[in-house]
Amino acid sequence: MSSWTALVESWNESTFNETWNYFQIEYKDYASVLTYIVNTWIPWKERFVFTWTGQTSHFGNNVTSRAEGAHEILKKYLQVSTGGLREVKDNICLAIQNQFQEIKTQLASEKIRVPQKLCIPFFKEVINKVSFYALFELQKQYLLANTKDYSSQCKGQFSKTMGLPCVHMIKDMNIEVLLINMIHKQWRIDTRPFGNDQHASLDHEDPFSSLVFEIKEKYEKQPLMQKENTIRQLSQILGASCTLIF
C-alpha cells in the first residue's frame, strides 16, 4: 500500500512516472493486479493523483468522505428501508431543514465571533467576513511565512487548490494585512448566496439572534456550576465594548 500511496501523492508528472515504473517492477509477479490498475485506475489518474488534482480548485474536497457523511446522516433520518413515499419525503425534508438551520447558526456565529488566536493585525480586514476554516488554513500559512524553511513547505498547490494566499505570496508580497479581495468567494460568509428566495434573506438577518439561540441551547445542557460561570462571563461581556472573543 505504501507504493500505491506514493504514486497517488506524486508531486509532479516526472515523479509519477518514476513511481509508476517502480510500482510495476515491485508487483511484476501479480499480473492480474497490474492489469486491473492499468485498465481501471490509470486512465483516470488526473482525477486522483496529486500532481493533477493539485492544479484544480477543489477547496480541500478531494475525497468522497463528505458525500459518505451526508449519506450516513440521511440514513439516520430514514431509519428503515421500508418507509412509505410520504414518510421518506418528510424525513428527507426534515434532514435538509435541520442541516440548513445548523449552517445558518454557524454562519451567524462566525460573523460576530473572533477566535483568540486570530486576533492579530494580519486578519483584521477579513475577520467575520471569511469562514473560520479558511482563516485557520491561512493562519498555518502565516505561521510558515515566519519560519526559515518556509520555501520547502510550499509546493505551489495551496493557492491553486484552496483559493487562498500561500506562504510564498504572503512572504514575497510582504503582506502585513490580508485584503478581502485576495480570498476566493467560496470562503466568503459576508456575501454568502443562496439558491432560492426562501433562503435569500440569510445574509440580511440579524446574526445576533442566531447566536443567542445557540448560546441558550448550550446553556441549557450545562451543569449548574458551569451555568453560573456562563452567566458571569455574559455579564462581563455586556459591560464591554470590544468584539466578542471565544
Backbone as CSV, one residue per row, in Angstrom:
resi,resn,N_x,N_y,N_z,CA_x,CA_y,CA_z,C_x,C_y,C_z
1,MET,0.822,-1.216,0.000,0.000,0.000,0.000,0.852,1.260,0.000
2,SER,2.032,1.196,0.602,2.902,2.369,0.648,3.322,2.793,-0.756
3,SER,3.519,1.819,-1.650,3.898,2.135,-3.029,2.745,2.836,-3.751
4,TRP,1.527,2.366,-3.514,0.357,2.989,-4.129,0.142,4.392,-3.581
5,THR,0.336,4.561,-2.277,0.199,5.884,-1.659,1.215,6.853,-2.244
6,ALA,2.449,6.381,-2.418,3.492,7.219,-3.004,3.125,7.623,-4.426
7,LEU,2.494,6.718,-5.151,2.071,7.005,-6.528,0.992,8.088,-6.535
8,VAL,0.006,7.938,-5.668,-1.103,8.904,-5.605,-0.620,10.276,-5.147
9,GLU,0.408,10.314,-4.305,0.899,11.574,-3.752,2.038,12.181,-4.559
10,SER,2.251,11.721,-5.765,3.327,12.245,-6.620,3.153,13.746,-6.842
11,TRP,4.235,14.520,-6.653,4.177,15.972,-6.746,4.146,16.466,-8.186
12,ASN,4.771,15.719,-9.095,4.796,16.140,-10.488,4.761,14.913,-11.394
13,GLU,4.627,15.149,-12.693,4.494,14.042,-13.640,5.739,13.180,-13.686
14,SER,6.899,13.816,-13.562,8.158,13.062,-13.580,8.210,12.080,-12.411
15,THR,7.832,12.567,-11.227,7.810,11.698,-10.051,6.778,10.590,-10.219
16,PHE,5.643,10.947,-10.800,4.600,9.944,-11.035,5.111,8.834,-11.946
17,ASN,5.758,9.205,-13.043,6.255,8.206,-13.989,7.313,7.302,-13.352
18,GLU,8.195,7.900,-12.559,9.223,7.115,-11.881,8.588,6.148,-10.872
19,THR,7.630,6.653,-10.109,6.969,5.826,-9.092,6.143,4.718,-9.736
20,TRP,5.504,5.046,-10.860,4.713,4.048,-11.566,5.598,2.936,-12.129
21,ASN,6.758,3.283,-12.645,7.702,2.274,-13.140,8.175,1.379,-12.003
22,TYR,8.468,1.996,-10.856,8.899,1.225,-9.692,7.772,0.303,-9.218
23,PHE,6.541,0.824,-9.247,5.379,0.037,-8.818,5.214,-1.202,-9.692
24,GLN,5.378,-1.047,-11.001,5.228,-2.179,-11.921,6.305,-3.230,-11.699
25,ILE,7.509,-2.767,-11.369,8.588,-3.714,-11.076,8.310,-4.466,-9.784
26,GLU,7.848,-3.736,-8.774,7.588,-4.341,-7.467,6.490,-5.402,-7.548
27,TYR,5.492,-5.168,-8.401,4.354,-6.093,-8.488,4.340,-6.877,-9.807
28,LYS,5.527,-7.094,-10.370,5.598,-7.799,-11.655,5.086,-9.226,-11.574
29,ASP,5.087,-9.803,-10.365,4.601,-11.181,-10.203,3.090,-11.251,-9.997
30,TYR,2.440,-10.089,-9.986,0.990,-10.045,-9.789,0.341,-9.411,-11.029
31,ALA,0.363,-10.187,-12.096,-0.110,-9.675,-13.384,-1.562,-9.214,-13.339
32,SER,-2.407,-9.943,-12.629,-3.829,-9.582,-12.571,-4.029,-8.243,-11.868
33,VAL,-3.219,-7.991,-10.823,-3.307,-6.724,-10.093,-2.909,-5.567,-11.007
34,LEU,-1.802,-5.719,-11.708,-1.338,-4.671,-12.614,-2.337,-4.429,-13.743
35,THR,-2.902,-5.511,-14.276,-3.887,-5.362,-15.345,-5.103,-4.581,-14.858
36,TYR,-5.549,-4.897,-13.661,-6.699,-4.190,-13.078,-6.388,-2.702,-12.914
37,ILE,-5.217,-2.377,-12.383,-4.847,-0.978,-12.151,-4.698,-0.229,-13.472
38,VAL,-4.050,-0.881,-14.453,-3.843,-0.249,-15.761,-5.167,0.030,-16.454
39,ASN,-6.096,-0.874,-16.359,-7.378,-0.727,-17.055,-8.403,0.115,-16.302
40,THR,-8.324,0.083,-14.957,-9.363,0.720,-14.147,-8.966,2.082,-13.599
41,TRP,-7.737,2.236,-13.140,-7.329,3.441,-12.431,-6.422,4.383,-13.213
42,ILE,-5.456,3.858,-13.895,-4.501,4.724,-14.597,-5.170,5.638,-15.623
43,PRO,-6.186,5.182,-16.361,-6.847,6.109,-17.302,-7.479,7.329,-16.619
44,TRP,-7.722,7.215,-15.311,-8.347,8.310,-14.551,-7.374,8.971,-13.584
45,LYS,-6.105,8.831,-13.840,-5.091,9.340,-12.898,-5.215,10.846,-12.646
46,GLU,-5.696,11.594,-13.646,-5.834,13.047,-13.468,-6.882,13.391,-12.420
47,ARG,-7.722,12.418,-12.073,-8.811,12.671,-11.118,-8.405,12.418,-9.663
48,PHE,-7.277,11.725,-9.442,-6.942,11.404,-8.050,-5.458,11.521,-7.704
49,VAL,-4.573,11.651,-8.679,-3.144,11.801,-8.386,-2.850,13.276,-8.114
50,PHE,-2.081,13.541,-7.076,-1.902,14.899,-6.574,-1.318,15.857,-7.608
51,THR,-0.428,15.374,-8.452,0.185,16.280,-9.434,-0.844,16.927,-10.346
52,TRP,-1.992,16.280,-10.527,-3.069,16.869,-11.339,-4.152,17.504,-10.474
53,THR,-4.541,16.835,-9.396,-5.571,17.426,-8.528,-5.043,18.685,-7.856
54,GLY,-3.720,18.784,-7.732,-3.117,19.967,-7.117,-3.180,21.201,-7.991
55,GLN,-3.690,21.068,-9.206,-3.845,22.205,-10.109,-5.301,22.659,-10.196
56,THR,-6.173,22.014,-9.414,-7.614,22.272,-9.505,-8.143,22.899,-8.213
57,SER,-9.048,23.837,-8.333,-9.647,24.479,-7.153,-10.714,23.562,-6.553
58,HIS,-10.285,22.656,-5.700,-11.245,21.746,-5.064,-11.551,22.147,-3.621
59,PHE,-10.873,23.179,-3.126,-11.133,23.735,-1.794,-11.041,22.681,-0.683
60,GLY,-10.150,21.723,-0.864,-9.929,20.707,0.163,-10.828,19.495,0.047
61,ASN,-11.760,19.508,-0.906,-12.682,18.370,-1.075,-12.170,17.454,-2.185
62,ASN,-11.221,16.616,-1.846,-10.649,15.715,-2.852,-10.846,14.248,-2.491
63,VAL,-11.774,13.991,-1.587,-12.135,12.621,-1.221,-13.658,12.523,-1.178
64,THR,-14.163,11.316,-1.036,-15.617,11.106,-1.052,-16.226,11.089,0.349
65,SER,-15.444,11.375,1.362,-15.931,11.239,2.739,-17.102,12.170,3.041
66,ARG,-17.136,13.357,2.430,-18.243,14.282,2.698,-19.556,13.726,2.161
67,ALA,-19.502,13.139,0.965,-20.704,12.531,0.396,-21.146,11.336,1.230
68,GLU,-20.159,10.568,1.692,-20.477,9.414,2.530,-21.077,9.857,3.864
69,GLY,-20.554,10.971,4.405,-21.092,11.503,5.655,-22.525,11.981,5.498
70,ALA,-22.798,12.650,4.373,-24.170,13.115,4.103,-25.123,11.928,3.957
71,HIS,-24.637,10.874,3.333,-25.452,9.664,3.169,-25.757,9.038,4.530
72,GLU,-24.776,9.045,5.416,-24.951,8.467,6.750,-25.988,9.263,7.549
73,ILE,-25.928,10.586,7.440,-26.909,11.429,8.130,-28.320,11.149,7.622
74,LEU,-28.447,11.029,6.317,-29.759,10.763,5.727,-30.310,9.424,6.199
75,LYS,-29.443,8.424,6.324,-29.869,7.107,6.795,-30.416,7.181,8.219
76,LYS,-29.828,8.054,9.054,-30.298,8.194,10.429,-31.722,8.744,10.466
77,TYR,-32.039,9.627,9.531,-33.389,10.194,9.485,-34.390,9.207,8.897
78,LEU,-33.961,8.421,7.911,-34.866,7.453,7.283,-35.095,6.240,8.174
79,GLN,-34.045,5.826,8.901,-34.095,4.744,9.893,-34.362,3.360,9.293
80,VAL,-35.387,3.226,8.473,-35.708,1.923,7.889,-35.756,2.044,6.370
81,SER,-35.629,0.920,5.695,-35.621,0.917,4.228,-36.990,0.599,3.641
82,THR,-38.001,0.524,4.512,-39.342,0.125,4.047,-40.392,1.211,4.266
83,GLY,-39.949,2.466,4.446,-40.895,3.543,4.696,-41.724,3.884,3.466
84,GLY,-42.920,4.437,3.707,-43.777,4.870,2.610,-43.224,6.119,1.949
85,LEU,-43.709,6.447,0.771,-43.196,7.583,-0.003,-43.323,8.892,0.771
86,ARG,-44.499,9.136,1.376,-44.689,10.374,2.135,-43.752,10.428,3.349
87,GLU,-43.609,9.307,4.048,-42.738,9.264,5.217,-41.290,9.549,4.826
88,VAL,-40.837,8.942,3.730,-39.470,9.164,3.250,-39.274,10.625,2.873
89,LYS,-40.263,11.174,2.151,-40.174,12.573,1.735,-40.107,13.508,2.944
90,ASP,-40.956,13.275,3.943,-40.975,14.120,5.134,-39.654,14.041,5.898
91,ASN,-39.086,12.842,6.008,-37.831,12.667,6.731,-36.654,13.318,6.004
92,ILE,-36.666,13.233,4.678,-35.612,13.889,3.904,-35.707,15.404,4.060
93,CYS,-36.926,15.921,3.997,-37.129,17.363,4.188,-36.676,17.801,5.573
94,LEU,-36.968,16.987,6.586,-36.564,17.310,7.947,-35.048,17.344,8.070
95,ALA,-34.376,16.374,7.444,-32.910,16.330,7.472,-32.325,17.582,6.838
96,ILE,-32.875,17.991,5.702,-32.377,19.177,4.996,-32.639,20.435,5.813
97,GLN,-33.840,20.551,6.382,-34.183,21.731,7.181,-33.274,21.860,8.401
98,ASN,-33.011,20.744,9.084,-32.154,20.785,10.270,-30.723,21.159,9.913
99,GLN,-30.224,20.594,8.815,-28.863,20.921,8.404,-28.767,22.377,7.990
100,PHE,-29.786,22.853,7.297,-29.775,24.253,6.874,-29.791,25.191,8.082
101,GLN,-30.563,24.838,9.098,-30.607,25.655,10.308,-29.258,25.657,11.008
102,GLU,-28.583,24.510,11.018,-27.250,24.427,11.612,-26.267,25.320,10.858
103,ILE,-26.382,25.324,9.537,-25.496,26.163,8.720,-25.761,27.639,8.999
104,LYS,-27.030,28.021,9.081,-27.386,29.414,9.369,-26.825,29.846,10.723
105,THR,-26.981,28.988,11.709,-26.493,29.306,13.051,-24.978,29.440,13.056
106,GLN,-24.300,28.524,12.363,-22.837,28.581,12.307,-22.356,29.845,11.612
107,LEU,-22.985,30.198,10.484,-22.590,31.406,9.762,-22.834,32.654,10.610
108,ALA,-23.976,32.691,11.263,-24.285,33.842,12.113,-23.267,33.974,13.237
109,SER,-22.863,32.843,13.791,-21.884,32.837,14.870,-20.529,33.334,14.371
110,GLU,-20.121,32.858,13.198,-18.802,33.231,12.680,-18.751,34.685,12.241
111,LYS,-19.919,35.300,12.043,-19.955,36.706,11.643,-19.673,37.655,12.798
112,ILE,-19.749,37.179,14.030,-19.518,38.081,15.169,-18.483,37.557,16.154
113,ARG,-18.112,36.270,16.056,-17.117,35.727,16.972,-15.716,35.901,16.400
114,VAL,-14.739,36.046,17.275,-13.340,36.156,16.860,-12.497,35.208,17.708
115,PRO,-12.018,34.105,17.137,-11.144,33.208,17.888,-9.897,33.956,18.378
116,GLN,-9.480,33.695,19.589,-8.380,34.412,20.214,-7.120,34.370,19.363
117,LYS,-6.811,33.215,18.772,-5.569,33.063,18.017,-5.557,33.858,16.711
118,LEU,-6.727,34.377,16.309,-6.796,35.166,15.079,-6.830,36.666,15.362
119,CYS,-6.680,37.032,16.614,-6.712,38.448,16.996,-5.350,39.101,16.744
120,ILE,-4.967,39.178,15.476,-3.713,39.822,15.072,-4.006,40.728,13.882
121,PRO,-3.191,41.772,13.656,-3.458,42.729,12.569,-3.588,42.082,11.193
122,PHE,-2.897,40.980,10.960,-2.913,40.323,9.652,-4.330,39.977,9.206
123,PHE,-5.199,39.640,10.147,-6.551,39.184,9.820,-7.631,40.258,9.991
124,LYS,-7.266,41.472,10.335,-8.267,42.452,10.750,-9.270,42.818,9.646
125,GLU,-8.882,42.691,8.367,-9.785,43.043,7.269,-10.683,41.891,6.836
126,VAL,-10.400,40.684,7.312,-11.178,39.521,6.852,-11.950,38.826,7.970
127,ILE,-11.680,39.184,9.213,-12.419,38.607,10.340,-13.908,38.900,10.192
128,ASN,-14.747,37.900,10.456,-16.201,37.993,10.356,-16.704,38.122,8.915
129,LYS,-15.783,38.008,7.958,-16.154,38.043,6.541,-15.789,36.748,5.830
130,VAL,-14.895,35.973,6.456,-14.390,34.734,5.868,-14.589,33.610,6.883
131,SER,-14.882,32.416,6.405,-15.164,31.291,7.298,-13.978,30.959,8.191
132,PHE,-14.268,30.418,9.372,-13.212,30.027,10.298,-12.269,29.008,9.671
133,TYR,-12.829,28.077,8.924,-11.983,27.037,8.310,-10.909,27.673,7.440
134,ALA,-11.310,28.620,6.575,-10.353,29.288,5.698,-9.349,30.110,6.505
135,LEU,-9.820,30.778,7.548,-8.934,31.603,8.370,-7.882,30.755,9.080
136,PHE,-8.273,29.593,9.563,-7.309,28.721,10.240,-6.306,28.130,9.241
137,GLU,-6.761,27.877,8.002,-5.831,27.434,6.959,-4.841,28.549,6.630
138,LEU,-5.338,29.784,6.592,-4.470,30.932,6.344,-3.495,31.161,7.489
139,GLN,-3.955,30.886,8.696,-3.069,31.045,9.849,-1.864,30.121,9.742
140,LYS,-2.081,28.894,9.245,-0.967,27.955,9.062,0.056,28.531,8.082
141,GLN,-0.438,29.140,6.984,0.458,29.738,6.001,1.184,30.946,6.590
142,TYR,0.455,31.721,7.383,1.052,32.901,8.027,2.183,32.511,8.976
143,LEU,1.954,31.453,9.742,2.989,30.988,10.677,4.185,30.418,9.925
144,LEU,3.918,29.718,8.808,5.012,29.176,7.996,5.872,30.288,7.413
145,ALA,5.235,31.412,7.066,5.958,32.533,6.467,6.985,33.120,7.422
146,ASN,6.831,32.843,8.689,7.765,33.362,9.692,8.828,32.343,10.105
147,THR,8.937,31.254,9.344,9.956,30.245,9.596,11.036,30.318,8.515
148,LYS,12.184,29.754,8.812,13.302,29.815,7.869,13.117,28.879,6.678
149,ASP,12.495,27.738,6.902,12.379,26.747,5.830,11.001,26.780,5.173
150,TYR,10.374,27.960,5.123,9.015,28.044,4.575,8.960,27.614,3.111
151,SER,10.039,27.859,2.367,10.030,27.541,0.937,9.853,26.057,0.677
152,SER,10.453,25.230,1.519,10.351,23.779,1.323,8.978,23.245,1.709
153,GLN,8.201,24.040,2.461,6.896,23.595,2.929,5.779,23.904,1.931
154,CYS,6.073,24.734,0.928,5.050,25.136,-0.045,5.480,24.742,-1.445
155,LYS,4.685,23.931,-2.110,4.989,23.445,-3.456,4.198,24.189,-4.532
156,GLY,3.435,25.191,-4.138,2.688,25.976,-5.110,1.255,25.536,-5.318
157,GLN,0.854,24.419,-4.700,-0.501,23.914,-4.922,-1.546,24.532,-4.003
158,PHE,-1.124,25.030,-2.847,-2.097,25.506,-1.857,-2.993,26.594,-2.424
159,SER,-2.414,27.596,-3.029,-3.200,28.710,-3.562,-4.118,28.254,-4.690
160,LYS,-3.636,27.330,-5.530,-4.441,26.843,-6.652,-5.628,26.014,-6.180
161,THR,-5.414,25.187,-5.175,-6.471,24.282,-4.737,-7.434,24.930,-3.751
162,MET,-6.944,25.865,-2.942,-7.759,26.426,-1.869,-8.310,27.815,-2.152
163,GLY,-7.743,28.511,-3.141,-8.202,29.871,-3.414,-7.814,30.844,-2.318
164,LEU,-6.683,30.566,-1.654,-6.181,31.397,-0.560,-4.700,31.690,-0.781
165,PRO,-4.199,32.825,-0.295,-2.772,33.117,-0.451,-1.903,32.065,0.240
166,CYS,-0.879,31.598,-0.470,0.031,30.619,0.119,1.164,31.337,0.839
167,VAL,2.029,30.572,1.466,3.121,31.143,2.245,4.045,31.985,1.367
168,HIS,4.268,31.579,0.103,5.135,32.352,-0.791,4.522,33.712,-1.110
169,MET,3.204,33.747,-1.339,2.543,35.015,-1.624,2.621,35.948,-0.421
170,ILE,2.403,35.399,0.754,2.458,36.208,1.977,3.856,36.764,2.184
171,LYS,4.859,35.941,1.929,6.243,36.344,2.147,6.734,37.285,1.046
172,ASP,6.544,36.892,-0.206,7.082,37.663,-1.325,6.407,39.020,-1.480
173,MET,5.098,39.074,-1.199,4.365,40.333,-1.336,4.424,41.159,-0.058
174,ASN,5.077,40.604,0.954,5.216,41.291,2.240,3.853,41.754,2.769
175,ILE,2.908,40.808,2.758,1.543,41.125,3.177,1.479,41.280,4.696
176,GLU,1.182,42.477,5.158,1.052,42.727,6.589,-0.404,42.640,7.036
177,VAL,-1.301,43.049,6.135,-2.730,42.952,6.406,-3.385,42.272,5.206
178,LEU,-4.042,41.159,5.436,-4.675,40.397,4.368,-5.924,41.120,3.877
179,LEU,-6.022,41.322,2.566,-7.169,42.023,1.989,-8.240,41.034,1.557
180,ILE,-9.485,41.459,1.639,-10.606,40.567,1.360,-10.625,40.117,-0.099
181,ASN,-10.103,40.947,-1.025,-10.119,40.568,-2.438,-9.093,39.502,-2.787
182,MET,-8.312,39.090,-1.808,-7.341,38.016,-2.013,-7.943,36.653,-1.653
183,ILE,-9.184,36.672,-1.177,-9.869,35.456,-0.741,-10.902,35.034,-1.787
184,HIS,-10.890,33.774,-2.175,-11.878,33.274,-3.123,-13.280,33.379,-2.519
185,LYS,-14.264,33.683,-3.352,-15.634,33.876,-2.873,-16.209,32.619,-2.215
186,GLN,-15.602,31.457,-2.482,-16.033,30.216,-1.822,-16.019,30.358,-0.303
187,TRP,-15.072,31.142,0.220,-14.871,31.240,1.669,-15.567,32.451,2.289
188,ARG,-16.211,33.282,1.469,-16.846,34.484,2.000,-18.148,34.126,2.715
189,ILE,-18.340,34.669,3.904,-19.595,34.467,4.632,-20.383,35.757,4.740
190,ASP,-19.765,36.872,4.369,-20.484,38.143,4.426,-21.362,38.353,3.199
191,THR,-21.097,37.604,2.131,-21.906,37.710,0.915,-22.338,36.331,0.447
192,ARG,-22.600,35.449,1.387,-22.960,34.069,1.050,-24.284,34.017,0.301
193,PRO,-24.261,33.574,-0.976,-25.508,33.498,-1.742,-26.264,32.209,-1.478
194,PHE,-27.591,32.247,-1.648,-28.419,31.053,-1.559,-29.249,30.945,-2.836
195,GLY,-29.604,29.705,-3.174,-30.178,29.419,-4.482,-31.615,29.807,-4.714
196,ASN,-32.404,30.117,-3.663,-33.795,30.469,-3.915,-34.255,31.557,-2.959
197,ASP,-35.403,32.130,-3.258,-35.905,33.269,-2.489,-36.192,32.915,-1.050
198,GLN,-36.540,31.657,-0.794,-36.891,31.238,0.565,-35.733,31.442,1.525
199,HIS,-34.503,31.279,0.999,-33.329,31.366,1.858,-32.505,32.610,1.567
200,ALA,-32.992,33.470,0.707,-32.199,34.615,0.279,-31.991,35.631,1.380
201,SER,-32.795,35.580,2.419,-32.711,36.578,3.474,-31.636,36.273,4.503
202,LEU,-30.903,35.181,4.343,-29.924,34.795,5.358,-28.879,35.865,5.575
203,ASP,-28.385,36.442,4.469,-27.332,37.430,4.589,-27.816,38.690,5.291
204,HIS,-29.147,38.911,5.319,-29.673,40.147,5.879,-30.304,39.944,7.257
205,GLU,-30.378,38.718,7.717,-30.995,38.514,9.020,-29.997,38.837,10.125
206,ASP,-30.509,39.172,11.279,-29.672,39.577,12.398,-28.879,38.381,12.915
207,PRO,-27.542,38.391,12.775,-26.745,37.250,13.231,-26.771,37.104,14.749
208,PHE,-27.068,38.201,15.452,-27.096,38.151,16.914,-28.179,37.211,17.424
209,SER,-29.340,37.209,16.762,-30.447,36.355,17.193,-30.067,34.879,17.114
210,SER,-29.401,34.509,16.031,-28.988,33.117,15.874,-27.954,32.736,16.925
211,LEU,-27.042,33.663,17.237,-26.020,33.361,18.233,-26.638,33.213,19.620
212,VAL,-27.609,34.072,19.943,-28.303,33.977,21.233,-28.994,32.618,21.346
213,PHE,-29.599,32.181,20.255,-30.260,30.877,20.230,-29.245,29.761,20.499
214,GLU,-28.071,29.860,19.869,-27.025,28.848,20.059,-26.537,28.828,21.510
215,ILE,-26.325,30.025,22.092,-25.871,30.116,23.481,-26.915,29.521,24.428
216,LYS,-28.168,29.825,24.160,-29.255,29.318,25.011,-29.295,27.791,24.987
217,GLU,-29.154,27.213,23.791,-29.169,25.747,23.670,-28.034,25.112,24.467
218,LYS,-26.831,25.675,24.331,-25.679,25.124,25.052,-25.816,25.343,26.563
219,TYR,-26.355,26.504,26.939,-26.521,26.821,28.359,-27.438,25.814,29.049
220,GLU,-28.510,25.438,28.384,-29.488,24.519,28.973,-28.918,23.114,29.198
221,LYS,-27.850,22.777,28.493,-27.241,21.449,28.633,-26.087,21.432,29.645
222,GLN,-25.725,22.610,30.166,-24.593,22.701,31.074,-24.977,22.323,32.503
223,PRO,-24.007,21.796,33.282,-24.261,21.567,34.714,-24.373,22.902,35.440
224,LEU,-24.893,22.869,36.661,-25.204,24.086,37.399,-23.993,25.010,37.559
225,MET,-22.836,24.441,37.963,-21.660,25.281,38.198,-21.200,25.959,36.907
226,GLN,-21.290,25.232,35.800,-20.884,25.813,34.520,-21.871,26.886,34.072
227,LYS,-23.166,26.688,34.435,-24.154,27.708,34.117,-23.828,29.019,34.836
228,GLU,-23.420,28.912,36.103,-23.072,30.101,36.870,-21.891,30.825,36.233
229,ASN,-20.914,30.045,35.753,-19.750,30.637,35.102,-20.143,31.322,33.792
230,THR,-21.064,30.702,33.049,-21.532,31.292,31.797,-22.242,32.615,32.047
231,ILE,-23.103,32.640,33.068,-23.806,33.872,33.429,-22.809,34.968,33.795
232,ARG,-21.760,34.588,34.533,-20.746,35.565,34.942,-20.010,36.133,33.717
233,GLN,-19.669,35.248,32.760,-18.978,35.703,31.553,-19.859,36.620,30.710
234,LEU,-21.135,36.249,30.568,-22.050,37.075,29.786,-22.255,38.440,30.441
235,SER,-22.292,38.456,31.757,-22.437,39.726,32.472,-21.245,40.633,32.219
236,GLN,-20.052,40.029,32.157,-18.839,40.811,31.879,-18.852,41.334,30.446
237,ILE,-19.342,40.513,29.505,-19.396,40.917,28.103,-20.344,42.090,27.901
238,LEU,-21.463,42.083,28.616,-22.437,43.159,28.474,-21.856,44.502,28.877
239,GLY,-20.840,44.467,29.716,-20.221,45.714,30.139,-19.025,46.088,29.305
240,ALA,-18.710,45.257,28.277,-17.552,45.521,27.425,-17.996,46.049,26.074
241,SER,-17.069,46.750,25.390,-17.385,47.312,24.072,-16.614,46.648,22.954
242,CYS,-15.769,45.666,23.291,-14.944,45.017,22.281,-15.712,43.888,21.607
243,THR,-15.142,43.401,20.486,-15.754,42.293,19.745,-15.752,41.038,20.598
244,LEU,-16.786,40.254,20.444,-16.916,39.021,21.219,-15.795,38.053,20.885
245,ILE,-15.098,37.557,21.883,-13.952,36.674,21.679,-14.159,35.383,22.432
246,PHE,-13.903,34.240,21.747,-14.045,32.922,22.365,-12.720,32.199,22.258
